[in-house]
Amino acid sequence: MALPATTPHDIDNLLSRYRDARAQQALFDVRGSAVGGYDEFVDPAGNIRPAWQELAECVGERGRIGLNQLRSTVRGLVDNDGITYVQVDRNGDAVTNGNGAADPGPWQLDALPLVISSSDWDILEAGLLQRSRLLDAILTDLYGARESVTSGVLPPQLLFAHPGYIRAARGIEVPGRHQLFMHGCDISRGHDGSFLVNADWTQAPSGAGYALADRRVVAHAFPDLYERIGPRPASPWAQALRLALIDVAPESAEEPVVVVLSPGIHSETAFDQAYLASVLGFPLVESADLVVRDGKLWMRSMGTLKRVDVVLRRVDADYADPLDLRPDSRLGVVGLVEVLRRGAVSVVNSLGSGILESPGLLRFLPELAERLLGETPLLRTAEMYWGGINTERSHLLSNLASLLIRPVTGGQAIVGPALSSAQRRELGVRIETTPWQWVGQQLPQFSSAPTDYYTGGLSAANVGMRLFTVSQRSGYAPMIGGLGYLVAPGHAAYRLNTVAAKDIWVRTPTRVTAERTPTAPPVELPAIMPSPTRAVSSPRVLSDLFWMGRYAERAENTARLLTVTRERYHEFRYRRELAGSECVPVLLTALGSITGTSIGDGDYAEIVATAPTTLWSLTADRHRPGSLAQSVERLGLAARAVRDQMSNDTWMVLAAVERALLHAPAQPFGRPADEPPESKAEGEAFLSSTTSLTLSGMLALSGVAAESMVHDVGWTMMDIGKRIERGLGLTALLRATLITVRNPGAEQTITESTLVACESAVIYRRRNPGMVSVAAVADLVLMDAENPRSLAFQLERLRIALKALPGSSGSSRPERLVEEINARLRRIEPADLDEVTAEGRRADLASLLNDTHADLRELSTVITATHLSLPGEMQPLWGPDERRVMP
């Protein structure tokens, strides 16, 4: 795409707009915003800083139109890659849609990177690595000798009262030299340009996956700038993390098996976990995939168990084991703590690492650095005041309106400037009652940088960044760059609330030549290498893949039937006197039968009269059972649960369908999802485009699955789901359209429509020119084993797939069911299915379809019971299992 023409004044115009935005921010700062005084982009003299020169030139070349195009490109890439973020409410629960499922929204990403000069990065890197070493020393001490407490440096209540301290973790050590495995650190720049630490994340640090995904998106969207700046790569850190995970395996592990433990798709950072797992090449597992037996941790794999040696934990520590820790947890593994005590598995970050996030600990960090390292922190933390010290308590109480108040016992930070006078008085009383429970912290300061996230061209926004390190044998390795972000306006910024992410680009030192390009610190190889871990095939994973196959096929079938029904409706709605018009209520009734929803009370006139509403609802209403929108939504839900096993092509296809079908109806029409828009033209255009896009998308997904997925047991289970759903859809459609005999005109139109919906019309016309015969239709779509859309073809694929499953005996209940359906089909002569009773019904065809449909449903139930359900001993101690159930 050609860029807009540039003029000599583009950069001047750019600076003018940016200065205007900064001036508006300065005014807003007076009203209480957290806008910082340091400008990352422009120096005090008004000149663009050297590190940002190329970005200014590129943005100047593009102009406002180019920036709008860039913003659109980034959003499209985010959607295509399926980068999402699950919104949570004030209670920390995932925001759900009307079907009770987590509703992931698109990840918000600024197209303009946050550029860091090489000299600034040197300061950040040195301070970050020292801070990781310091926190590691503190963690080792707090769960070991506790010299920091016994010497009086750290008051004991600040240790034992914080929820991040896990008593059960005392004495449990991670193999190797470091107890802190991974560290995330939120950093911003103060008004004087120095770097300030706002928070440390050591419980289960999130964001590294987003940082790697953001780099991929921005580099693709802004290739000319990426080439001109040439930022140092962030990807080597993923390799360092991978090898570090292998290195912390217990000494007894000869070929370590590493897994990433996730809370599941309802976690707000589910994408981050899945993407990181896929980059690392380790399985993403949930609690249902793991079990403790014989003092060891095992991963379920299609009826067998595989020993697990290392767990990268993304579940909060107190949820990790309902036996020894939080008894109401459904995210952990019963007995995990005991396995840790025995040294049979390594869990990182370690269960007790959350104590390092304590604000009380943060207050005494300089003293602890001197005590444990004999050093002074290179990165400074905002000034803090602990209520347990008289002089600091006085300062805290007299400055409540200008501090961030943080309880040392856990909980949400309180923003002083946001409190009313009455609220400040009440808080003061609470602090005076239990002063040791409170810490006051100077409000975070932020610098500003260019952004195109907001409409209207270039503007300025407050920024912060989260940087990451991972332990190595000799120290810690930093991610070169990290996760940048735009902080929310107003008081929300003080809690580090964000509105969008920014990729962080670290400049290469100008003195470095092409022959001496700086690289990340060399990664130390572990002494042992991991066992090759194939895709997880636990019942939970196989269930999601099975339902992926079913929902994809269901969406494809529904899209086809909706298309042909809508076409017939428009063909006959003003020509009801024609015999063929009877096909309209028949097809609408078929839609109701297949989707399991009521279309009407059987009155044909009423069914036809309400056809527009019915077609709209069955297409766009995600709350209507069996609708196209619901099938696509649940397909996405199942796919995200096994995201680590899906290719990027999967998300490119699925995201396009979700954008068109799930997010579009509410925006252009502003009406309930079950009601068509007032403009018939708009409504028809929407239905036509979305059904067409969904159909092409499902066909593309089928191609991706066939050509890009390894045909392992997971793929086999997905194909089984697809074949069962195709058989169910076919038998339900034929039951609704061909059982009852109608006049010749209607019979021909209904039969032709049915063949189109079965994707068999072309081959039928070639084989049977100029004739319509139910016997010929049955021969083609039921008994022709060479027709990929026929029932016989699905049965043969099911027979092969079931035989390929581990543990197949040839006489299992699923295999016997398939053979029974096959035997029934072989006994039937196509001509017999065209015989009509005195009541005008094809009784033999009805019997065959009814029995086959019931057997296919039973087959799905039996497969679920034998292959997709957890065994009895996996029942949680607190009561019946509450696994996700997909109808």
Salt bridges, closest charged atoms under 4 A:
ASP39 OD2 - ARG22 NE 3.37
GLU40 OE2 - ARG189 NE 2.94
GLU54 OE1 - ARG507 NH1 2.97
GLU57 OE1 - ARG228 NH2 2.56
GLU61 OE2 - ARG228 NH1 3.56
ASP79 OD2 - ARG659 NH1 3.54
ASP81 OD2 - ARG216 NE 3.09
ASP110 OD2 - LYS502 NZ 2.59
ASP120 OD2 - ARG189 NH2 2.85
ASP136 OD2 - HIS178 ND1 3.21
ASP186 OD1 - ARG466 NE 3.00
ASP200 OD1 - ARG131 NE 2.91
ASP200 OD1 - HIS183 NE2 2.86
ASP224 OD2 - ARG62 NH1 2.92
ASP247 OD2 - ARG473 NE 2.83
ASP272 OD2 - ARG314 NH2 2.81
GLU286 OE2 - ARG540 NH1 3.41
ASP289 OD2 - ARG540 NH2 2.37
ASP328 OD1 - ARG326 NE 2.73
GLU338 OE1 - ARG341 NH1 3.45
GLU338 OE2 - ARG342 NE 3.12
GLU367 OE2 - ARG363 NH1 3.11
GLU375 OE1 - ARG133 NH2 3.13
GLU392 OE2 - ARG363 NH2 2.61
ASP503 OD2 - ARG215 NE 2.76
ASP544 OD1 - ARG884 NH2 2.97
GLU553 OE2 - ARG726 NE 2.84
GLU553 OE2 - ARG789 NH1 3.90
GLU556 OE2 - ARG560 NH1 2.63
GLU556 OE2 - ARG789 NH2 2.80
GLU571 OE1 - ARG568 NH1 3.46
GLU582 OE2 - ARG742 NE 3.40
GLU633 OE2 - ARG622 NH1 2.98
GLU658 OE1 - ARG640 NH2 2.85
GLU675 OE1 - ARG671 NH2 3.01
GLU678 OE2 - ARG671 NH1 3.40
GLU684 OE2 - ARG566 NE 2.84
GLU684 OE1 - HIS570 NE2 2.86
ASP719 OD1 - ARG723 NE 3.38
ASP719 OD2 - ARG797 NH2 3.30
GLU725 OE1 - ARG550 NE 2.74
GLU725 OE2 - ARG554 NE 3.13
GLU747 OE2 - ARG842 NH2 2.35
GLU759 OE1 - ARG560 NE 3.43
ASP784 OD2 - ARG767 NH1 2.54
GLU796 OE2 - ARG799 NH2 2.63
GLU819 OE2 - ARG826 NH2 2.82
GLU820 OE2 - ARG813 NH1 3.76
ASP834 OD1 - ARG842 NE 3.04
ASP855 OD2 - ARG824 NH2 2.56
GLU858 OE2 - ARG813 NH2 2.60
GLU873 OE2 - ARG293 NH2 2.35
ASP881 OD2 - ARG883 NH1 1.91
GLU882 OE1 - ARG330 NE 3.62
